Amino acid sequence: MCFKPVTGGPLLLLRNGFGGAHVAGSLANWAAPVYQADAGMIVFGGLMFAAPRADLYANTLAYEITPLVKATGFREYDARWLFGPDINLLGIQALGLGLGTYIHELGQSRIVVGHDFRAYSLSIKQALTLGLLSAGCEVLDIGLALSPMAYFAQFDLDAPCVAMVTASHNENGWTGVKMGAQRPLTFGPDEMGRLKAIVLSGAFEERPGGRLVRIDGVMERYIADVASRVALTRPLKVVAACGNGTAGAFAPEGLRRMGVAEVIEMDCDLDWTFPKYNPNPEDHVMLQAMAEAVRRSGADLALGFDGDGDRCGVVDDEGEEIFADKIGLMLARDLAPLNRGAKFVVDVKSTGLYATDPILAANGCTTLYWKTGHSYIKRKSAEIGALAGFEKSGHFFLGGTMGRGYDCGLTAAAAILGMLDRNPGKRLSDLKKALPTAWTSLTMSPHCADETKYGVVEAVVKAYQALADAGGEILGRKIVEVVTVNGVRVALADGSWVLVRASSNKPEIVVVVESTRSEEDMRALFRQEVKPRLARHPEVGAYNQEI
Ligand SMILES: [Zn+2]
């Protein structure tokens, strides 16, 4: 393609040169030259897209003509902003251009895009797409989607990259983008750091060759794919809870296609105002509503899906919630005899029962405790070839014949239903009661300033490491493992453990303890061990709650 200046023509022309960083006060840049190419191509002017600013306010000239991107939106492995005050549409376009620039650095250009059900998500995806096109990407738009449907499309359409516009279960007003460039993974801290640097410094590289393709039929193929993971023979009655989020358009059909005899739809009408509660199956409001639905209907279980369908929450036939670490343990015990020597990955907030479980041990299965966060568990599971990874907030990463390793609420549902099918005489609550008992504390968070919390945690890590190296004990039990991937998780000989880490988003330290002995022992692990240890640091303040 050759570029030559023109004065007009029936082309798709986008002028995009905002020039220097301070746009307000001069519109001279709008006279930048434009260039003509073949019909259907998108062509940009000679001036580079400006680096975004962070100090703009809506309803001003500068906001209307300058990209706004606040740095705080780039998190460890997620990107989330309040749409309007934190990022504007030009900022989203800058993000797309930065992402396109980055994936070219990685030797890629083909990318799937999708969006969740919110008032503004479609326009955000379109702004993002403009940026990707100007970076020379081939953009495959799959339309309204769940995050796992976009991950599925990477395989279905053989596209290495993905950008899914979603704020998951967050309040209306939030937006975000889940991104990846290596199936089945999403960006981790390194990739997010590089993208942030490109976007905030305006180190964009515009390229010719951008192409937009609208793809139909991915939703049908995604549902067929998740449904193919199980074919139920046992008649089950299942509550499908979607909290009026995007999953409402996918989950009931997916469950029916798996062979669920009766799907009881609960809040499956899409409503971006989330009239009842946010679609977050980790939150007790949604869990309580699911429990009530089970009791009312006599269902075998309730499955709750979060706003973008990458998490699954579970309530059993007695109306009790079972968090993902325990459901994961139930799955692992069920799968172990069929997959001898299998590896599992769980996050450090998860129950210690994996380490001591007799069924897992008898089948030569091992479990790695790894860093909390969906991106970390997904990556580690892929790296060590785990059969499954479980993240306590409800992300399941299923491999082997069960899935492709990305987090998908419906794939998790298929695995859980498959487990019930393999145990026809047992209810979900029976399988839960067959687990060895453990008493796990609430998450307790003493205040500690952001500037000092990492130092305090580092000192605690060192002290526990030294205690373990010296063959030390905690409340009469030998330390068997000190995991330091995320703060410190100290595992004891009887499977009990204590966890101390810095909160990733609040001025707090996070403490969790678990006892395999008794509730009283759980309290002792906190009151006689962790609390006095933290009290030695004057920087540590009052707890939000204690056991
Ligand atoms: Zn989600």
Residues whose N, C-alpha, C, O or C-beta is under 5 A from the ligand:
A	BS01	ZN	S168 D306 D308 G309 D310 R311
